[in-house]
Amino acid sequence: MTSIFFDIGQPIRKATNDFVDFLVVDYGDFFEAVSNSILSVLVSLERVLRDAPPWLVLIVIGLIAYGASRRAGLSIAMVVATWFIGALGLWEQAMQTIAIMLVSVLLAIVIGIPIGVSAARSNRFRAIVNPVLDLMQTIPSFVYLIPAAMLFGLGKVPAILATVIYATPPLIRLTDLGIRQVDVEVVEAARAFGATRWQILKGVQIPLALPSIMQGINQTMMMALAMVVIASMIGARGVGETVLLGLQRNDSGTGLIGGIAIVVLAIVFDRISQSFGDRLQAYRKVHH
């Protein structure tokens, strides 16, 4: 029986493998330099978090929570939640996870906000970017873990890059949406006073779009934490490694403890970032 399908899988597979091999052979030094730069920042941050006394870390988290919310109750709750992770025996692993997540979110912000701004200012660029974002959000994360591991080796760097790929699209979309929703009359008033496009962007559009941008950062944090367990499969360690060990050893208790710690971390980062976004939203309404 004659098949009605053309075999296009083999050419795609060969072209992809050839392209990755080309990058490894011809640009290996570049990728190694990028890997070393990211790793140096990550190791320094992780060393600070792990070497700092737990009570100092708890105080800093309480101060950050209070600065974001101006609510003592929330600050105390965040401190207790973080203390609970230490009570589970996962303090050092949590610090590793926080370091990986913070570096990933920082890279996502550096990449995502400029792309979101560009998409908001150009419909043509937005039409090009949207299919790419759809692909980044729907393709299974294991798929791009493979080339990331081939280019950067096993460890924390490919885990960070895979996390950035997975977690950046919400920030791009919400930055684009926030700037597009800025009142046209406000923009026209700024333009009438002789403001340049850069001045309008910096002084009007970004400040008014900050609540939406903060929501994008919040979603990026949550998606970065969602990659913790998957990233541990290529040597990222942290709390995800505890879940992975529970799975490998058929130890439900260990897996549950790791899962609880990830949930608590998600709650801490979500509440702090959401509170800061709410304060920005309230300030926007008052200012308007």
C-alpha positions as CSV (number, residue, x, y, z in Angstrom):
1,M,0.0,0.0,0.0
2,T,1.4,3.4,-1.1
3,S,1.7,5.9,1.7
4,I,0.3,9.4,1.2
5,F,2.8,10.9,3.6
6,F,6.1,12.4,2.7
7,D,9.0,11.6,5.0
8,I,10.0,15.0,6.2
9,G,11.0,13.9,9.7
10,Q,14.4,12.6,8.6
11,P,15.5,15.8,6.9
12,I,14.4,17.9,9.9
13,R,16.2,15.6,12.3
14,K,19.4,15.7,10.2
15,A,19.3,19.5,9.7
16,T,18.8,20.1,13.4
17,N,21.7,17.8,14.4
18,D,23.9,19.3,11.7
19,F,23.1,22.8,13.0
20,V,23.9,21.9,16.6
21,D,27.1,20.2,15.6
22,F,28.0,23.3,13.6
23,L,27.5,25.5,16.6
24,V,29.5,23.2,18.9
25,V,32.4,23.0,16.5
26,D,32.6,26.6,15.2
27,Y,31.3,28.6,18.2
28,G,32.3,26.3,21.1
29,D,34.6,29.0,22.6
30,F,31.8,31.6,22.5
31,F,29.3,29.3,24.3
32,E,31.9,28.4,26.9
33,A,32.5,32.1,27.5
34,V,28.8,32.7,28.0
35,S,28.5,29.7,30.2
36,N,31.4,30.8,32.4
37,S,29.9,34.3,32.7
38,I,26.5,33.1,33.8
39,L,28.1,30.5,36.1
40,S,30.3,33.0,37.8
41,V,27.3,35.2,38.7
42,L,25.3,32.2,39.8
43,V,28.1,30.8,42.0
44,S,28.7,34.2,43.6
45,L,25.0,34.6,44.4
46,E,24.6,31.1,45.6
47,R,27.7,31.4,47.9
48,V,26.2,34.6,49.4
49,L,22.9,32.9,50.1
50,R,24.3,29.7,51.5
51,D,27.0,31.4,53.6
52,A,24.7,34.0,55.1
53,P,23.2,33.1,58.5
54,P,19.6,31.9,58.1
55,W,18.4,34.5,60.5
56,L,19.9,37.2,58.3
57,V,18.2,35.8,55.2
58,L,14.9,35.7,57.1
59,I,15.2,39.3,58.2
60,V,16.0,40.4,54.6
61,I,13.0,38.5,53.3
62,G,10.8,40.2,55.9
63,L,12.1,43.6,55.0
64,I,11.6,42.9,51.3
65,A,8.1,41.7,51.9
66,Y,7.3,44.8,54.1
67,G,8.8,47.1,51.5
68,A,6.6,45.6,48.8
69,S,3.4,45.5,50.7
70,R,3.7,47.9,53.7
71,R,1.9,45.2,55.7
72,A,3.5,43.7,58.8
73,G,1.2,40.6,58.8
74,L,2.4,39.6,55.3
75,S,6.0,40.2,56.2
76,I,5.7,37.9,59.2
77,A,3.9,35.3,57.2
78,M,6.7,35.3,54.5
79,V,9.4,34.9,57.2
80,V,7.5,32.0,58.8
81,A,7.0,30.4,55.4
82,T,10.7,30.6,54.6
83,W,11.6,29.3,58.1
84,F,9.3,26.4,57.4
85,I,11.5,25.4,54.4
86,G,14.5,25.2,56.8
87,A,12.4,23.2,59.3
88,L,11.9,20.7,56.5
89,G,15.7,20.3,56.3
90,L,16.0,21.9,52.8
91,W,17.5,25.2,53.6
92,E,20.7,24.9,51.5
93,Q,18.7,23.3,48.6
94,A,16.3,26.2,48.8
95,M,19.1,28.7,48.6
96,Q,20.4,27.0,45.5
97,T,17.0,27.1,43.9
98,I,16.5,30.8,44.8
99,A,19.9,31.6,43.2
100,I,19.1,29.7,40.0
101,M,15.6,31.3,39.9
102,L,16.9,34.9,40.5
103,V,19.5,34.6,37.7
104,S,17.0,33.1,35.4
105,V,14.4,35.8,36.1
106,L,17.1,38.5,35.7
107,L,18.0,37.2,32.3
108,A,14.4,36.9,31.4
109,I,13.8,40.6,32.4
110,V,16.9,41.8,30.4
111,I,15.6,39.9,27.3
112,G,11.8,40.1,27.7
113,I,11.2,43.8,28.5
114,P,13.1,45.2,25.5
115,I,11.4,42.7,23.2
116,G,8.0,43.5,24.7
117,V,8.6,47.2,24.2
118,S,9.6,46.6,20.6
119,A,6.5,44.5,20.0
120,A,4.3,47.2,21.4
121,R,5.8,49.9,19.2
122,S,5.7,47.8,15.9
123,N,2.8,45.7,14.7
124,R,5.1,44.0,12.2
125,F,7.6,43.0,14.8
126,R,4.8,41.7,17.0
127,A,3.5,39.6,14.2
128,I,6.9,38.0,13.9
129,V,7.4,37.5,17.6
130,N,4.0,36.0,18.5
131,P,4.5,32.7,16.7
132,V,7.9,32.4,18.3
133,L,6.4,32.9,21.7
134,D,3.7,30.4,21.0
135,L,6.4,27.9,20.1
136,M,8.4,28.7,23.3
137,Q,5.3,28.2,25.5
138,T,4.0,25.0,23.9
139,I,7.1,23.0,23.0
140,P,8.0,20.5,25.8
141,S,10.8,21.8,27.9
142,F,12.7,18.5,27.4
143,V,13.1,19.3,23.7
144,Y,15.2,22.4,24.2
145,L,17.1,20.8,27.2
146,I,18.8,18.6,24.7
147,P,20.5,21.2,22.6
148,A,21.2,23.4,25.7
149,A,23.0,20.5,27.3
150,M,25.0,19.8,24.1
151,L,26.0,23.5,23.8
152,F,26.8,24.2,27.5
153,G,27.2,20.7,29.0
154,L,25.3,19.3,32.0
155,G,24.8,21.5,35.1
156,K,23.2,24.7,36.1
157,V,23.9,26.9,33.0
158,P,21.8,24.8,30.5
159,A,19.1,24.6,33.2
160,I,19.1,28.4,33.5
161,L,18.9,28.9,29.8
162,A,16.1,26.4,29.4
163,T,14.3,28.2,32.2
164,V,14.7,31.5,30.5
165,I,13.3,30.1,27.3
166,Y,10.3,28.7,29.1
167,A,9.6,31.6,31.4
168,T,10.2,34.7,29.2
169,P,7.1,34.7,26.9
170,P,4.6,35.9,29.6
171,L,6.9,38.9,30.4
172,I,7.1,39.8,26.7
173,R,3.4,39.5,26.2
174,L,2.4,41.4,29.3
175,T,5.0,44.2,28.6
176,D,3.5,44.5,25.1
177,L,0.0,44.6,26.5
178,G,0.7,47.1,29.2
179,I,2.3,49.6,26.9
180,R,-0.4,49.2,24.3
181,Q,-3.0,49.9,27.0
182,V,-1.5,53.2,28.0
183,D,-4.0,56.0,27.4
184,V,-3.4,57.4,23.9
185,E,-4.4,60.9,25.0
186,V,-1.6,60.8,27.6
187,V,0.9,59.9,25.0
188,E,-0.4,62.5,22.6
189,A,-0.2,65.2,25.4
190,A,3.4,64.3,26.0
191,R,4.2,64.4,22.3
192,A,2.5,67.8,22.1
193,F,4.9,69.1,24.7
194,G,7.8,68.1,22.5
195,A,8.8,64.8,24.1
196,T,10.8,62.5,22.0
197,R,9.8,58.8,21.5
198,W,12.5,57.8,24.1
199,Q,11.2,60.3,26.6
200,I,7.6,59.2,26.1
201,L,8.6,55.6,26.5
202,K,10.7,56.3,29.6
203,G,8.6,58.9,31.3
204,V,5.0,57.9,30.3
205,Q,4.5,54.5,28.8
206,I,6.8,52.3,31.0
207,P,5.7,54.0,34.3
208,L,2.0,53.5,33.4
209,A,2.6,50.0,32.2
210,L,4.5,49.0,35.3
211,P,1.6,47.0,36.9
212,S,1.3,44.9,33.8
213,I,5.1,44.5,33.6
214,M,5.2,43.4,37.3
215,Q,2.4,40.9,36.6
216,G,4.6,39.5,33.8
217,I,7.6,39.3,36.2
218,N,5.4,37.5,38.6
219,Q,4.4,34.9,36.0
220,T,8.0,34.5,34.9
221,M,8.9,33.7,38.6
222,M,6.2,31.1,38.8
223,M,7.2,29.5,35.5
224,A,10.8,29.5,36.6
225,L,9.9,27.6,39.7
226,A,7.9,25.2,37.6
227,M,11.2,24.3,35.8
228,V,13.0,23.4,39.1
229,V,12.3,19.7,39.0
230,I,13.0,19.4,35.2
231,A,16.2,21.4,35.5
232,S,17.4,19.0,38.3
233,M,17.5,16.2,35.7
234,I,20.5,17.8,34.0
235,G,22.4,18.7,37.2
236,A,20.8,21.9,38.5
237,R,20.4,20.6,42.0
238,G,18.4,22.6,44.5
239,V,15.0,21.6,45.8
240,G,14.1,19.9,42.5
241,E,16.9,17.4,43.2
242,T,15.0,16.3,46.3
243,V,11.9,15.6,44.3
244,L,13.9,13.8,41.7
245,L,15.6,11.6,44.3
246,G,12.2,10.7,45.7
247,L,11.1,9.7,42.3
248,Q,14.2,7.6,41.6
249,R,14.1,5.8,44.9
250,N,10.4,5.4,45.0
251,D,10.4,7.4,48.2
252,S,7.1,9.3,48.4
253,G,7.9,11.1,51.6
254,T,11.1,12.6,50.2
255,G,9.2,13.7,47.1
256,L,6.4,15.2,49.1
257,I,8.8,17.2,51.3
258,G,10.5,18.6,48.1
259,G,7.2,19.4,46.6
260,I,6.0,21.2,49.7
261,A,9.2,23.3,49.7
262,I,8.7,24.3,46.1
263,V,5.1,25.3,46.8
264,V,6.2,27.4,49.8
265,L,8.8,29.1,47.7
266,A,6.2,29.8,45.0
267,I,3.9,31.3,47.6
268,V,6.6,33.6,49.0
269,F,7.7,35.0,45.6
270,D,4.1,35.2,44.4
271,R,2.9,37.2,47.4
272,I,5.8,39.6,47.4
273,S,5.7,40.3,43.7
274,Q,1.9,40.6,43.7
275,S,1.9,43.0,46.6
276,F,4.5,45.2,44.9
277,G,2.3,45.1,41.7
278,D,-0.8,46.0,43.7
279,R,1.0,49.0,45.2
280,L,2.1,50.2,41.8
281,Q,-1.5,49.8,40.6
282,A,-2.8,51.9,43.5
283,Y,-0.2,54.5,42.9
284,R,-1.1,54.6,39.2
285,K,-4.8,55.2,40.0
286,V,-4.0,58.0,42.5
287,H,-1.5,59.6,40.2
288,H,-4.0,59.4,37.3
